[in-house]
Amino acid sequence: MPDRTRIAKQSFKSVKRRPWYVIALWFLISFCLLTTGVVLYIWKVNPSIVTSVIWGQGGGRLDGLTEFNILVAGLDEYGGAKRTDTIMIMNISLTDKYANVVSIPRDTRVNIPGVSRMDKINSAYQRGGAELLVRTLENFLGAQIDFYCVFQIKAAAAMIDAMGGVDIDVEKSLRYTDRAQNLYINVPKGRQHLDGKTATEYARFRHDAHGDLGRIERQQKLIDALSKKAASYEIIKHLPRLAMELMKNDLIVTNLSFNDGVILSRIYDDQMRRNTMFFTMPGTPETIGGISYVTPHEKELPYLAGGLLKGGFHPRNRLVRISVENGCGSPMIAQIYRTRLEYYGFNVIKTDNARNFDHDRTLVVVKHKTPFTNSVARLLGADVVNDYDQDSLADLEVILGRDKLDQ
């Protein structure tokens, strides 16, 4: 059975009366400055500063949309091959002011359209550019991707240097050498100030027991550190240098326009910052035919996509307190359904065994009246039973029956 996916909510500090171009910078760095650089980087400076923004041509495509998915991918090149080193899908709701960021491990084993055998998802871009990467992800997740931004990893170090570096508490010493890729990673353990080169080495390292999944955790940790720095006025003095970096050619490949970037920069306020969540696609590292892959947990993908990428998630779902109980005797089933409910934003306060394992049907037992009862029951395909208990810590008690054994 798959392990419970790590779900980490990022906390951010706000700075009052920031100019909108600083809010734009905060938004883009907090989401998109990973191992690879700045994606969706939009701002406006005073007329005396020359700016250059590399975006697709045309009017805004976000006009009239209330919710959409954006693919964010960082591109690396070695041995003449261009592969996506970082893959994230951002689901953004403009009306309800929340954002979910789903990281897809680069070694995820998938079917790529037009390819006869299964391969790593990071090879899709090399085979057919951003369009093929989008098609591959849509087929894999069963969710529509509306926009994409693919950017060069080589820009990351320069961008971080232009910000003045970043402070990171490195959890352990990271050392790795790959002369073929001209990659030399040597990041000591401890709290330290990292320049651009060392910060990208920290975020790219994956050569330990945790592999690609451990690297995703480091990427998310780097995002948090960069976003906190970008939220301060200190970053303003670095804007001219950052603007010059953006003048370099071929920084970004995207189907978003400049107007779209302005819209994105203006919607990211304190409420959306509070309602931003990071998730990682569940999978198991495996070696197949001598090649390392991450094999996705196929049964979890419909819940991940349905909740995080197709509108099932909502911040208000946190208001209901749910306990999940194993009523069929299957090991880990309560933990599995805890994660599935959390993909939709529900607040699961505990998992446990039921009093017995003879439940044929899954039940949603109402302990306190709540408007979320029918939503939870529909999601789980469960029957509803009223058993009010004013002393219960949970509003709803989910008892998993044998009908969930093969799901």
C-alpha positions, 0 to 999 in steps of 0.5 A, a space after each residue: 500500500 502507498 505511504 501517505 503523501 507528505 502535505 506541507 502548508 507554506 506560511 508567508 509573511 506579508 508586507 504592507 503597502 508593497 508596490 504591485 510589482 513587488 507583489 508580482 515578484 513575490 508571487 513568481 518567486 514563491 511558486 516558480 523559483 526552484 532548481 531552475 529560475 524564475 517562471 512567470 516573472 512579471 513586474 513593472 519598475 519606474 520609467 528610468 529602468 529599462 525592462 524586458 519581459 519575454 512572454 508569448 505575444 497576443 492578448 490576455 488568455 486569463 480574461 473570464 477564467 475563474 480557475 485554471 491549471 498552469 504547468 511549470 517546468 524547469 529545463 536542463 540540458 546535458 549530452 545534447 538532450 533537453 529534459 525537464 528537471 522540475 515539473 509542477 502543476 499549479 491550480 489557481 482559483 481566482 474566485 475562492 483565492 487558493 492555489 495548489 501546487 502538485 510536484 511530479 517527480 521527473 523519473 515518473 514512469 508514464 506513457 508518452 503519446 507516440 512512444 511505443 514503450 513507457 518512459 520517464 516523464 522528463 523525456 517528453 519535452 525532448 521528444 516533442 516540446 511543451 505541447 507533448 509534455 502537456 499532452 502526456 500530463 493530461 493523459 496521465 492525470 486526466 486533468 486539463 492543463 490550460 497554460 504552460 511555462 518552461 524555463 531554462 535551469 541555467 538562469 536560476 543561479 544568476 537570479 538567486 545571485 541577483 537577489 543577494 543569495 538565500 539562507 537555508 538550513 541544510 539538513 545534511 551534507 550533500 555531495 555528488 559528482 557527475 563529470 559527464 554532466 559537468 555537475 559537482 555538488 558539495 553543500 555542507 550541513 548546517 545553517 548557511 547563506 547560499 549563493 545562486 550556484 550552491 542553492 541550485 546544487 542544493 535543490 537539484 541533489 537527489 543521490 540518496 535513499 530518498 531520491 527524487 522525492 527527497 529533492 522535491 522536499 528540498 525544492 519546496 524548502 527553497 521556495 519557502 526561503 526565497 518567498 520570505 525574502 522576496 516579501 521584504 523591501 530588501 528585494 527592491 534594491 535588486 530589481 534592476 539586476 533582475 530586470 537585466 537578467 530577464 533581457 537574456 534571450 530564450 529564457 522562457 517558453 510559454 503560451 501566456 501573454 504579458 497581460 496574463 502575467 500582470 493578472 497573475 501578479 495582482 491576484 496573489 494577496 494575503 488570502 491566497 498566500 494563506 490558502 496555498 498548499 504544496 503536494 507531491 504525486 505519490 509513487 514508489 522508487 523502483 529499478 526496472 530494466 536497470 533504470 531508476 523510475 518512480 512508479 505512480 500509485 495509480 489508484 491515488 491519481 483520480 483523487 489527487 487530480 479530482 481534488 487538486 486539479 479539477 475543482 474538488 478542493 476548497 479551503 472551506 472544507 477545512 472547517 469540518 473535522 473528520 475521523 477515519 476508521 478501518 471497519 474492514 481489517 485492511 492494513 493502512 486503509 484508514 491512512 490511504 483514505 485520510 490522504 484522499 480526503 486531504 486532497 479535497 481539503 478536508 480536515 482529518 483529525 485522526 485515523 483509527 480502527 473501528 470497534 469491529 472489522 465486519 462492515 460491508 458498506 462504508 458509512 459517514 456517521 454524523 456526530 455534529 450537524 454540518 453542511 459537509 455531510 453530503 459532500 463527503 458521502 458522495 466522494 466516498 460513495 458512502 451511506 449516511 447515518 445520524 448518531 449525534 454526540 456532543 462530546 465527539 471531537 469529530 463532526 463526521 466519523 467515516 467507517 470504511 467497509 469492505 466495499 473499499 477493499 479494491 479501491 
